[in-house]
Amino acid sequence: MPAPGPDANRARYVDLLRGVAILLVVLGHWLITALVRHPDGTITAPELLATVRWTQWLTLGFQIMPMFFLAGGYAAGASWSRHLAGGAGGACDPGGGAAAGWVRARAVRLLLPAATYTGLALAGLGVARAAGADPGLLGMVGWALAMQFWFLPVYLVISAATPWLYAAYRRWGLGSVAALGGAAVVADVIDLAGRGSWHGWVGTLNYLLVWAVAYELGFAWQGGEFTGRPWLGWALAGGGAAGFALLVGYGPFPVSLILVTGEEVSNTDPPSVAMLAWVLAQCGLCLVAARPVERLLRSERLWRTVRPLGRASMTLYLWHMVPVLVVAAAFYLTDLAPEPAVGSGAWWAWRPVWLAVLVVGLLGLLAALRPLGRALTALAAAARPQAPVRRPYALLAGVVCTVVPLATWATRGFAPDGTPSPAAVVAFAAGVGLILLPPPQHRPARAAEEAQAGG
């Protein structure tokens, strides 16, 4: 079998980045999850990063969302540029119907599995509540099931903005990346200066601006900005790492790249200028590693091992906390699990066993979800994701209606008081319906119809 060409090698590397990013997210969440069973039988989840402060340094290895947004930007840039080259009507107009059709196709791929997971999770919580389960326990379970949702509304909005972001890149090149980064710095400065006042909310823009920097760098990578200029990747990596070290060492920012309860300043809530520096550093390292890793991925044997990870990445991301809840019920509620003090030597010694049990549980869950995956594939085809959208405003309304409850669930969980919010459920269902509902089939012009009827 001939070796794949350069473009195929690059696509393989992009898929690898996405798969590794999701895998490290799963491993990180599992590693820091701590459970404690109390004498009254209740289970709580103490926050490891707040309890054992040195573990905050581990987030430098597990906060790899810059890698995912970089890979996502590369893939979106390749897809959108092909769409432009295809000459679809309205494609050059970011607000046109053909552009909206492209955005809808991306949203369908993201929301269909997310909506299925959400529906099953909410149904399970509703049944448990009706059966008389403790509201506090349901609140914790609902939070564990939705803790990863912060990514979904951010990625959905940035994906929807791809036509405009790509147009900015085509016009200004790497200057568009610098503009987004500069806006993020300004927003963070205003946020830090305005804590406790209304203009502190300006910092929330960084949920989009900081991650859009990595996404726009993906455009630049796909557009060839780094081809033949490896020093650019090294400059991003070195400059970003140095900036992060200075901001943490001499600025007000903590080392943790994950939200820690009790900290006055967070690097993720909203993303800070220190997180921006980490975005640049991590994206730079990915770009530096591209050429050698692409050469390794020419091996078909290695690629056959790596490929399933990319295919299962969305399922892994959505469902990876379910085995934690199952294992907690099976081993903690039954008092079978050893319970050394959180953060002690014995606790860390049991971590490999904990992770191994979760891996077995996740593999079993993935096997059970295969029929559901096939059904979702058929449903996605029925939704005709590539069809042009005649009413872009309906698509926009659908995005807004899904983004708001997703962001709420990511912050508070599915059932903060033990009962899911009906308003959030209705808004999410309406938004998903507006996005997934297939556009009307193309019909000939009215004049042609009338002429045919007259004949």
Phi, psi and omega per residue, in radians:
M1 nan 2.255 -3.121
P2 -1.166 2.642 3.108
A3 -1.199 2.530 3.117
P4 -1.131 2.673 3.134
G5 -1.313 3.092 -3.107
P6 -1.005 -0.732 -3.132
D7 -1.128 -0.688 3.110
A8 -1.146 -0.682 3.099
N9 -1.093 -0.722 3.134
R10 -1.131 -0.742 3.114
A11 -1.093 -0.667 3.103
R12 -1.126 -0.712 3.136
Y13 -1.133 -0.698 3.102
V14 -1.082 -0.782 3.095
D15 -1.083 -0.661 3.105
L16 -1.103 -0.752 3.126
L17 -1.034 -0.789 -3.141
R18 -1.118 -0.763 -3.133
G19 -1.137 -0.772 3.132
V20 -1.134 -0.681 3.118
A21 -1.029 -0.842 -3.135
I22 -1.144 -0.699 -3.133
L23 -1.080 -0.719 3.132
L24 -1.233 -0.570 3.042
V25 -1.067 -0.824 3.135
V26 -1.056 -0.868 -3.120
L27 -1.077 -0.722 3.133
G28 -1.106 -0.787 3.123
H29 -1.084 -0.739 3.129
W30 -1.148 -0.715 -3.065
L31 -1.117 -0.706 -3.059
I32 -1.569 -0.075 3.122
T33 -1.253 2.127 3.122
A34 -2.126 2.331 -3.132
L35 -2.139 2.423 3.122
V36 -2.291 2.239 3.089
R37 -1.744 2.200 -3.089
H38 -1.643 2.840 -3.108
P39 -0.971 -0.503 3.139
D40 -1.426 0.052 3.094
G41 1.629 -0.169 3.130
T42 -1.319 2.711 3.127
I43 -2.083 2.317 3.052
T44 -2.131 2.846 -3.116
A45 -2.127 1.511 3.117
P46 -1.082 2.609 -3.090
E47 -1.481 1.894 -3.042
L48 -1.052 -0.733 -3.085
L49 -1.127 -0.478 3.093
A50 -1.541 -0.517 -3.106
T51 -1.403 -0.752 -3.133
V52 -2.054 1.639 -2.911
R53 -1.082 -0.573 -3.085
W54 -1.147 -0.354 -3.130
T55 -1.171 -0.230 3.096
Q56 -1.077 -0.461 3.098
W57 -1.161 -0.426 3.131
L58 -1.137 -0.409 -3.117
T59 -1.158 -0.329 3.078
L60 -1.121 -0.459 3.116
G61 -1.646 -0.369 -3.046
F62 -1.862 -0.196 3.071
Q63 -1.492 1.541 -3.019
I64 -2.075 0.377 3.070
M65 -1.111 -0.489 3.009
P66 -0.966 -0.681 3.121
M67 -1.089 -0.720 -3.123
F68 -1.190 -0.761 3.133
F69 -1.189 -0.588 3.066
L70 -1.085 -0.848 3.124
A71 -1.130 -0.691 3.103
G72 -1.103 -0.690 3.096
G73 -1.140 -0.691 3.102
Y74 -1.069 -0.858 -3.111
A75 -1.117 -0.734 3.135
A76 -1.159 -0.690 3.102
G77 -1.090 -0.726 3.113
A78 -1.131 -0.749 -3.121
S79 -1.172 -0.777 -3.104
W80 -1.213 -0.631 3.113
S81 -1.176 -0.626 3.048
R82 -1.144 -0.657 3.111
H83 -1.081 -0.758 3.098
L84 -1.122 -0.768 -3.115
A85 -1.160 -0.446 -3.138
G86 -1.252 -0.216 3.076
G87 1.254 0.468 3.128
A88 -1.089 2.467 -3.140
G89 -1.000 2.236 3.116
G90 1.418 0.039 -3.057
A91 -1.152 -0.549 -3.119
C92 -1.323 -0.225 3.104
D93 -1.715 1.918 -3.094
P94 -0.986 -0.417 3.138
G95 -1.718 0.105 -3.081
G96 -1.308 2.969 -3.094
G97 -1.148 -0.677 3.125
A98 -1.160 -0.681 3.076
A99 -1.109 -0.725 3.104
A100 -1.102 -0.596 3.075
G101 -1.104 -0.703 3.091
W102 -1.116 -0.773 3.121
V103 -1.071 -0.736 -3.139
R104 -1.084 -0.710 3.129
A105 -1.045 -0.721 3.114
R106 -1.169 -0.693 -3.132
A107 -1.160 -0.672 3.127
V108 -1.072 -0.772 -3.135
R109 -1.080 -0.569 -3.115
L110 -1.466 -0.751 -2.964
L111 -1.465 -0.494 -3.079
L112 -1.069 -0.901 3.065
P113 -1.170 -0.611 3.134
A114 -1.152 -0.698 3.132
A115 -1.165 -0.671 3.114
T116 -1.112 -0.829 3.109
Y117 -1.051 -0.792 -3.125
T118 -1.068 -0.793 3.139
G119 -1.049 -0.766 3.132
L120 -1.174 -0.700 3.134
A121 -1.136 -0.786 3.136
L122 -1.142 -0.673 3.101
A123 -1.106 -0.758 3.110
G124 -1.086 -0.750 3.108
L125 -1.139 -0.680 3.115
G126 -1.108 -0.748 3.105
V127 -1.109 -0.763 3.126
A128 -1.097 -0.674 3.118
R129 -1.151 -0.741 3.120
A130 -1.131 -0.504 3.133
A131 -1.425 -0.037 3.060
G132 1.649 0.329 3.119
A133 -1.109 2.679 -3.124
D134 -1.111 2.212 -3.120
P135 -1.030 -0.656 3.123
G136 -1.110 -0.713 3.107
L137 -1.151 -0.713 3.116
L138 -1.131 -0.616 3.084
G139 -1.081 -0.743 3.126
M140 -1.166 -0.739 3.122
V141 -1.113 -0.765 3.128
G142 -1.091 -0.620 3.086
W143 -1.197 -0.741 3.137
A144 -1.086 -0.621 -3.111
L145 -1.307 -0.363 -3.063
A146 -2.029 0.058 -3.021
M147 -1.074 -0.475 -3.107
Q148 -1.511 -0.005 -3.007
F149 -1.267 -0.223 -3.120
W150 -0.968 -0.564 -3.087
F151 -1.184 -0.618 -2.991
L152 -1.124 -0.905 3.138
P153 -1.135 -0.615 3.130
V154 -1.129 -0.853 -3.112
Y155 -1.176 -0.611 3.128
L156 -1.108 -0.788 -3.134
V157 -1.177 -0.778 -3.133
I158 -1.129 -0.690 3.086
S159 -1.087 -0.723 3.128
A160 -1.130 -0.467 3.138
A161 -1.544 0.076 -3.085
T162 -0.931 -0.813 -3.130
P163 -0.989 -0.696 3.137
W164 -1.304 -0.725 3.123
L165 -1.117 -0.712 -3.142
Y166 -1.190 -0.654 3.080
A167 -1.077 -0.682 3.104
A168 -1.127 -0.723 3.112
Y169 -1.118 -0.757 -3.128
R170 -1.072 -0.548 -3.098
R171 -1.478 -0.722 -3.001
W172 -2.026 -0.052 3.120
G173 1.084 -2.399 3.141
L174 -1.145 -0.255 3.046
G175 -1.088 -0.505 3.090
S176 -1.177 -0.627 3.072
V177 -1.137 -0.781 3.136
A178 -1.088 -0.663 3.138
A179 -1.133 -0.765 3.102
L180 -1.106 -0.741 3.114
G181 -1.120 -0.725 3.107
G182 -1.112 -0.707 3.094
A183 -1.103 -0.653 3.118
A184 -1.146 -0.685 3.105
V185 -1.111 -0.788 3.125
V186 -1.067 -0.774 -3.138
A187 -1.081 -0.674 -3.125
D188 -1.239 -0.672 3.093
V189 -1.081 -0.778 3.108
I190 -1.105 -0.687 3.134
D191 -1.106 -0.798 -3.132
L192 -1.134 -0.649 -3.129
A193 -1.333 -0.373 -3.012
G194 -1.942 0.338 3.119
R195 -0.997 2.263 3.137
G196 1.571 -0.067 3.108
S197 -2.176 3.008 -3.020
W198 -1.094 -0.626 -3.069
H199 -1.356 -0.036 2.981
G200 -1.116 -0.369 3.134
W201 -1.248 -0.202 3.092
V202 -1.036 -0.528 -3.131
G203 -1.071 -0.407 -3.140
T204 -1.124 -0.345 3.065
L205 -1.044 -0.409 -3.087
N206 -1.269 -0.243 2.987
Y207 -1.048 -0.497 3.094
L208 -1.730 -0.777 -3.017
L209 -1.125 -0.806 -3.072
V210 -1.150 -0.804 -3.113
W211 -1.285 -0.454 3.070
A212 -1.177 -0.441 3.069
V213 -1.063 -0.837 3.111
A214 -1.118 -0.699 3.130
Y215 -1.093 -0.759 3.136
E216 -1.209 -0.587 3.034
L217 -1.084 -0.573 3.046
G218 -1.087 -0.682 3.049
F219 -1.041 -0.818 -3.099
A220 -1.097 -0.693 3.100
W221 -1.096 -0.842 -3.138
Q222 -1.128 -0.562 -3.126
G223 -1.417 -0.003 3.056
G224 1.563 0.218 -3.113
E225 -1.094 -0.496 -3.067
F226 -1.767 -0.048 3.140
T227 -1.167 2.195 3.138
G228 1.311 0.052 3.133
R229 -2.269 1.171 -3.108
P230 -1.086 -0.369 -3.137
W231 -1.129 -0.450 3.115
L232 -1.137 -0.734 3.083
G233 -1.097 -0.751 3.108
W234 -1.122 -0.644 3.129
A235 -1.142 -0.747 3.081
L236 -1.087 -0.809 -3.099
A237 -1.115 -0.866 -3.110
G238 -1.197 -0.788 -3.141
G239 -1.132 -0.733 3.121
G240 -1.132 -0.745 3.138
A241 -1.134 -0.743 3.118
A242 -1.120 -0.735 3.115
G243 -1.094 -0.731 3.119
F244 -1.089 -0.779 -3.137
A245 -1.070 -0.734 3.141
L246 -1.182 -0.726 -3.110
L247 -1.179 -0.619 3.107
V248 -1.365 -0.710 -3.087
G249 -1.279 -0.629 -3.041
Y250 -2.126 -0.112 -3.139
G251 -1.819 -2.986 -3.085
P252 -1.528 0.141 -2.963
F253 -1.642 2.446 3.093
P254 -1.357 2.912 3.119
V255 -1.350 -0.481 -3.065
S256 -1.137 2.329 3.080
L257 -1.758 0.290 3.030
I258 -2.291 2.549 -3.129
L259 -1.015 2.287 3.095
V260 -2.127 2.217 -3.127
T261 -1.056 2.374 3.072
G262 1.704 -0.234 3.135
E263 -1.431 2.341 -3.141
E264 -1.219 -0.600 3.130
V265 -2.085 2.332 3.129
S266 -2.073 2.609 3.064
N267 -1.518 -0.144 -3.075
T268 -2.196 -0.174 -3.025
D269 -2.302 1.305 -0.013
P270 -1.503 3.028 3.089
P271 -0.977 2.349 -3.048
S272 -1.742 3.091 3.070
V273 -1.160 -0.480 3.049
A274 -1.173 -0.686 3.060
M275 -1.131 -0.652 3.075
L276 -1.030 -0.751 3.101
A277 -1.081 -0.682 3.124
W278 -1.183 -0.622 3.068
V279 -1.015 -0.833 -3.137
L280 -1.107 -0.745 -3.123
A281 -1.103 -0.824 -3.080
Q282 -1.211 -0.714 3.090
C283 -1.106 -0.689 3.091
G284 -1.056 -0.746 3.110
L285 -1.105 -0.695 3.109
C286 -1.095 -0.686 3.140
L287 -1.218 -0.667 3.109
V288 -1.131 -0.662 -3.089
A289 -1.410 -0.130 -2.995
A290 -1.016 -0.927 -3.027
R291 -1.052 -0.906 -3.111
P292 -1.137 -0.655 -3.130
V293 -1.228 -0.648 3.088
E294 -1.051 -0.653 3.097
R295 -1.125 -0.699 3.113
L296 -1.113 -0.649 -3.072
L297 -1.317 -0.017 2.999
R298 -1.162 -0.390 3.131
S299 -1.220 2.087 3.140
E300 -1.145 -0.597 3.134
R301 -1.123 -0.767 3.107
L302 -1.157 -0.707 -3.117
W303 -1.133 -0.653 3.100
R304 -1.118 -0.460 3.090
T305 -1.375 -0.629 -3.058
V306 -1.444 -0.631 -2.992
R307 -0.951 -0.761 -3.129
P308 -1.046 -0.496 3.130
L309 -1.107 -0.762 3.116
G310 -1.148 -0.676 -3.128
R311 -1.144 -0.578 -3.065
A312 -1.692 0.144 -2.982
S313 -1.082 -0.754 -3.119
M314 -1.170 -0.710 3.088
T315 -1.094 -0.763 3.103
L316 -1.033 -0.776 -3.079
Y317 -1.123 -0.770 -3.064
L318 -1.290 -0.697 -2.910
W319 -1.791 0.028 -2.931
H320 -1.244 -0.283 3.104
M321 -1.539 -0.196 3.108
V322 -1.093 -0.787 3.080
P323 -1.039 -0.545 3.098
V324 -1.068 -0.775 -3.138
L325 -1.185 -0.682 3.123
V326 -1.135 -0.796 3.139
V327 -1.138 -0.668 3.104
A328 -1.062 -0.762 3.137
A329 -1.180 -0.683 -3.048
A330 -1.319 -0.589 -2.999
F331 -1.978 -0.478 -3.122
Y332 -1.611 -0.755 3.107
L333 -1.147 -0.487 3.114
T334 -1.580 -0.003 3.121
D335 1.117 0.460 3.122
L336 -1.543 -0.442 -3.079
A337 -1.392 2.423 3.013
P338 -1.145 2.555 -3.045
E339 -2.293 1.135 3.030
P340 -1.193 2.855 -3.133
A341 -1.051 2.387 -3.115
V342 -1.046 2.191 3.129
G343 1.591 -0.088 3.131
S344 -1.325 2.953 3.116
G345 -1.051 -0.715 3.117
A346 -1.131 -0.651 3.128
W347 -1.091 -0.773 3.121
W348 -1.190 -0.583 3.122
A349 -1.128 -0.511 3.124
W350 -1.481 -0.174 -3.111
R351 -1.019 -0.764 3.116
P352 -1.039 -0.638 3.104
V353 -1.165 -0.765 3.099
W354 -0.992 -0.828 -3.126
L355 -1.142 -0.690 -3.140
A356 -1.118 -0.733 3.112
V357 -1.104 -0.710 3.134
L358 -1.167 -0.651 3.096
V359 -1.072 -0.791 3.116
V360 -1.067 -0.768 3.129
G361 -1.108 -0.704 -3.138
L362 -1.181 -0.694 3.108
L363 -1.083 -0.705 3.076
G364 -1.122 -0.694 3.118
L365 -1.137 -0.741 3.123
L366 -1.071 -0.693 3.100
A367 -1.117 -0.705 3.141
A368 -1.200 -0.455 -3.091
L369 -1.505 -0.075 -3.099
R370 -1.032 -0.802 3.087
P371 -1.049 -0.653 3.098
L372 -1.121 -0.683 3.114
G373 -1.088 -0.720 3.107
R374 -1.145 -0.668 3.110
A375 -1.137 -0.670 3.120
L376 -1.180 -0.621 3.087
T377 -1.088 -0.750 3.106
A378 -1.156 -0.686 3.135
L379 -1.156 -0.670 3.108
A380 -1.092 -0.710 3.111
A381 -1.135 -0.670 3.129
A382 -1.155 -0.482 3.125
A383 -1.327 -0.096 3.129
R384 0.837 1.110 -3.026
P385 -1.103 -0.389 -3.111
Q386 -1.533 -0.077 -3.076
A387 -1.216 2.458 3.075
P388 -1.050 2.604 -3.134
V389 -1.813 2.135 -3.117
R390 -1.448 -0.421 -3.092
R391 -2.157 1.429 -3.110
P392 -1.023 -0.476 -3.108
Y393 -1.179 -0.550 3.063
A394 -1.140 -0.685 3.082
L395 -1.111 -0.759 3.111
L396 -1.058 -0.763 3.110
A397 -1.081 -0.672 3.111
G398 -1.117 -0.716 3.110
V399 -1.094 -0.789 -3.139
V400 -1.091 -0.770 -3.096
C401 -1.149 -0.446 3.095
T402 -1.558 -0.608 -3.080
V403 -1.137 -0.739 -3.065
V404 -1.104 -0.925 3.114
P405 -1.144 -0.603 3.097
L406 -1.066 -0.762 3.109
A407 -1.140 -0.665 3.119
T408 -1.134 -0.800 3.134
W409 -1.133 -0.648 3.120
A410 -1.094 -0.568 -3.103
T411 -1.478 -0.731 -2.991
R412 -1.980 -0.200 -3.062
G413 1.596 2.997 -3.124
F414 -1.213 -0.538 -3.043
A415 -2.530 1.305 -3.049
P416 -1.045 -0.518 3.104
D417 -1.915 0.300 -3.133
G418 1.664 -0.181 -3.115
T419 -2.288 2.217 3.096
P420 -1.046 2.551 3.130
S421 -1.319 2.090 3.119
P422 -1.053 -0.657 -3.128
A423 -1.084 -0.753 3.132
A424 -1.143 -0.706 -3.134
V425 -1.118 -0.792 -3.127
V426 -1.127 -0.768 -3.137
A427 -1.086 -0.748 -3.131
F428 -1.150 -0.768 3.134
A429 -1.079 -0.722 3.126
A430 -1.121 -0.754 3.137
G431 -1.115 -0.776 3.118
V432 -1.097 -0.692 3.110
G433 -1.084 -0.749 3.140
L434 -1.112 -0.573 -3.106
I435 -1.461 -0.729 -3.047
L436 -1.452 -0.404 -3.112
L437 -1.010 2.121 -3.098
P438 -1.047 2.397 3.060
P439 -1.083 2.726 3.106
P440 -1.068 2.530 3.122
Q441 -1.077 2.579 3.115
H442 -1.101 2.307 3.126
R443 -2.138 2.588 3.131
P444 -1.160 2.874 -3.111
A445 -1.088 2.685 -3.086
R446 -1.044 -0.657 -3.121
A447 -1.096 -0.720 3.137
A448 -1.134 -0.695 3.121
E449 -1.077 -0.782 -3.106
E450 -1.150 -0.676 3.126
A451 -1.116 -0.709 3.133
Q452 -1.161 -0.694 3.129
A453 -1.142 -0.697 3.137
G454 -1.160 -0.529 3.136
G455 -1.347 nan nan
